[in-house]
Amino acid sequence: MQTARIHGAADVRLGDEPVPTPAAGESLVQITAVGLCGSDLHWYAEGGIGSIALDRPLVAGHELAGVVTGGELDGTLVAVDPAIPCEQCAQCHRGHRNLCPQVVFAGQSPCDGGLREYLAWPTHLLFPLPDPLTATDGAMLEPLGVALHALDLGHVAVGTTVTVVGCGPVGLLLAQVARLAGATTVYAVEPLPHRRAAAQRLGVDLAVAPGEPLPAETDVTFEIAGPGEAVELAIRATRPGGRVVLGGIPSDDRTAFTASAGRRKGLTLALARRMNDAYPRAIDLVAKGLVDVRSLVSHEFPLAEVAKAFRTADARDGLKVVVHPDR
């Protein structure tokens, strides 16, 4: 099978590898859609993410969908939950599977991800997709799950006002689900004009560039960008006594802000890590047409053009880039 591995910064190569053999409790999935996430771009552009450096060529990709080959789900289009928690530790027992210290995560070294033609994965982490969802829709469920987890940390309720800092795919999904949760006002802050336009199209009340004023401070602000400037902006955008959820991943693995600005407002800060059992909710929202994931896909490539796909995603020229290993 064809496999794409990141060998170093801006160095992704195709190669032939054996088709994996499923172990007990696993199914073989022919991968048909893989979304490129911001965390994938850290592996591609920097050769690592956070405190973890690339120690061997890695197959990236954790936003996955495909068709099961063989077994009880043979022929079924599924979304793949990329996280395999241990189910034994205190965090798993408390219901925080996303915080499991032993979690195995697709596309996170040392576990290879989905930028290949076939993947063997635990069957209980495969979620059948109802009509009319496509494989591309299925790949978008993981970023939607991340948005839902951040939303939960933000405690958004009816009448809440919200600002979203960073309008990549997760930020645009957050703007949508915040409105569904009852937010009466949703602002967006984003430096790229085409992403501000996407935010306006998806129903935010106002989308501005960094440095432009917002009409008012909001109850909850979601930072989904990464740089320290975005965190500072999120703190300024939030009313006294409000809440800030940090979801961006800084390139240098450090988050800093002016302490007095947050302290004098008495802000509550929450840090979001991935998602927690979000697939059933995400599938239901998309299947019922309550969240638009399809229009966020701006570029699609076959696996043979994976290097171009990474360059396109890294340039931030569009929204979501999806690779199709079956094409």
N, C-alpha and C positions, 0 to 999 in steps of 0.2 A: 504494500500500500504506500501511497505518497504521504510524506510527513514533512512538516515545516518546523525547523528548530532554530531558535535564537542562539547564536554562538558567541555573541558579544554585542556591544553597542552598534546599532544600525547594521547588524550582520545576521540576516535570516536566510537559511538555506533549505532547499528541498532535497529530500532523499527517499530512497526505497527502504522500507522496513517490513518485518513480518506482521501479518494481521494478528492482534492479540487473541489469546484463548481465554474465554471467560472462566473464572474460578467459581466455586460453589456460591450460589446466591447472587451471581452476576449475570448480566445479559450483554450481548454484543450489539453495539449501536453503530449503524452507518451514519456518520455525522454529515448533516446536510446544510447546517447554518451555524456560523460562529461569529458573534459580535466582538469587535475589538474594543476593549475597555480602556479607560485611562490608566489602570494599573498595568495592563499589558504594554502600554506605551512606555511606562517606566522601565520595564524589562528590556524593551526594544531600544529606547533612546539612551538609557543609563547603564544597562547591564545589571540591574538590580532594582529592588524596591524597599524603601525604608532601610532597615538595618540588615537586610538579606541581600547578599551579592550572588550573582550567577556563578555556580561552581561547576557546571557542566552544561552542554547544550540543552536547552529547555524547549519543550512544546508548549507554547502559551495558549490561552483561550479558555475562558470559563463561562462564557455566555453561549450555551449550547442547545441545539435541538437536532434530532435525527430520527431514523427509522430503525426499530429493533429487528434484528435478524436472528430468528430461532427463538425457542422457548415460549413461555406463556403469553408474551406480548408480541409475538412474531408479526411483522408488518405494521405495527402501531407507530404512528408519529408521536414522539415524546419530547418533552423538555427535560433537560438533565440538571438536577441539583448538583452543583459542583463541590459541595462540602460533605465530607464523610467524618462526622464527629465520633468520638470514642464511645459515647453513650454510657460511660462508666464513671466519669469524673464528677466533681461537685458542681461544676458549671452546667454540664449536661443535665444532671439531676434537678437543678434549679430551673431548667427550661431555657438556659442561655447557650444553646448549641453553637451559636456563632462565636462564643468566647472559649470554646473547648481548646485547651492548650495542646492537645494531641491531634487536632483536626488535620485531616488530609484534604487538600484543596487542589482541584484541577487547575493546572497552569501556574501553580505556585511551587517553586523548587522545594522538594525534589520530585513532586508528582506532575507528570506530563498532562497537558490539557488537550483541547479539542481540535487544534489545527492539524488534523490528519483525517484519513478516510474512515477509520474505524476506532472505536473506543470500547473497552470492557469496563462496565460500571455496575455498582450494586443495583439490583432490580428495584428495590424499594425506594430508590432515589430517582426513578424515572416516572414522569408524570404525563399520562396520555393527554393529548391535546384534542379538544372537541372541534368539530366543524364550526365556523369556517377558518379557524386559526391555521396559519401556515408555519413552516419551519422557521422562517424569518421572524414571525411573531413570537414563536417559542424561544428563540434566542434573546428576544427583548424582555422576556419575563424576569431574567436575573437582575438587570438594572432596575426594573420596576420593583422587584423585591427589595433592593437596596433603598429605593425611595420610600417604600412602605415602612421599612424598619426605622429610617430617619424620621418619618412622620410620627411614628409611635413615640420616639424619644422626645419629639417636640410638643407632645400633649396638645395637639391642635384639636379644637372643639368648635361647636357652632358659635359664630360671632368673632372668632379669632382673626387677627390681622397678621399677615405673613410677608416676609421678604425672602427671596431666594437669591443668593449670591453665587453666580456661576450657572450658565444656561447651556451646559453640555447635556447629553441625553438624560442623566440622572436628575439634574436640576429642572429640566423641562417636565419630566415625569412627576417630580415633587410638586411643581406648580399645579399640575392637574389633580393629584390626589389630595393636596391641601384644600383645594376648592371643594372636592367631593366630601371631605371631612367636615366642612362647614365654614371654612375661612371666607369672610365677607370681602376682604381686600387682599390681593396678592400683588406684590411688587417684585420686579426682577432687576438685577444688576449684572451686566455682562459687557465686556469690552468689544466683542465681535458683532458688527451690525447684523449679519445674517442670523446669528443666534438670538439677538434681541427681536428681530422680526419673527422668528419662530415662536418666541415666548408670547408676543402679541397675538399671533395667529391662534395660539392655544389658550388664550383667554385671560392672560394677566392684565391687571388694570393699568399698569405702566411699566415699561422696560427702559432703563436708563443705562448710560455708560458710567464706569467708575469716575467719581469726581462731580457728576451731575447730582443735584439735590433730589431727594425723595420728598413727597408731600408731608410725611409724618413718620415718626418711629413706629415700629410694629411690635406686637406681642411676642412673636417668635421669628427668628431668623435662621435660615439654613445656609451654611457655608459649604459649597460643593465645588470648590475651585482648587485649593491647596496652598497657594502662596500666602505669606504673612500679611500682605496688603489686603487680601480678601478677608482674613480673620479680623483685622482692624476695622474694615468696612462693616462687617457683620455686627461687631460690637457697637459701632456708631449708629447702626440702623435700628437697634433694638431699644425699646422703651425701658425706663427704670423698672426693675422687678421682673423683666422679661426673661426669655430663654433663648440660648444660642446653641444650635446643634452643629458640630464640626464634622463634616463628612469628606472634605478634600484630603488628598495625600500630598504633603509637601515634598519636593524633590530632595531636599537636604535632610529630611527626617527630623525637622525642628519646626515647632509652632511657637511664635512669639507675638505678644501684643502689649500695648500700654496698659499696665495693671490697673492704674488709677481709673482709666475709662470704664473698665468693667466693674471694678470694686465699688465705685461711687454710684453706679447704677444698681448694684446688688444683683447682678445677672447670675443666672444658673447656666452653667456650661455642660453640655453632654457631648460625648464623642461616639460617633457611629462606626461600627465595624461590620461590614458586609450586611447580612440579613439573617433572619431567624424564622424558619418555617413559614416562608411567605408564598410558596408556589400555589397552593390552593386559592388563596386570596387573589393573587395576581392573575391566574387563569380566569377566574370568575369575572374580574373587572374588565379584562380585554374581551372575553367571549360575549359579555353583555353590552359591549360598545361604550363603556363608561370611561375608559382610558384609551387614548390614541397612541399606540406604539408604532404603527406602520409608517406614518408620515415622518417619523424621526430617522428612518433609514435613508441616508442620502447617497450612499455609494455601495455597490456590490461587486465582488470580484471572485473569480475562480481561484482555487488553491494555487494554480500555476502562477498567479500574479500576486502572491501573498506579500512579496517585498513592496510592490506598488501600493497594496492595501495599507501596509504599515506606514509608508511615507505619506499617503493621503490622510490617514488618521492623525499622524503626528503633526501635520501642517494645520490641522483644525479648520480645513476649508469647508467642511460640511458639518453633519451632525454625527450619525452613527454609521460606521463602516462595517459591513458584513461580508465574511468570506464563506464561499460555498465549496466545501471539499469534494462534493459529488459532481461538480461540473468540470 
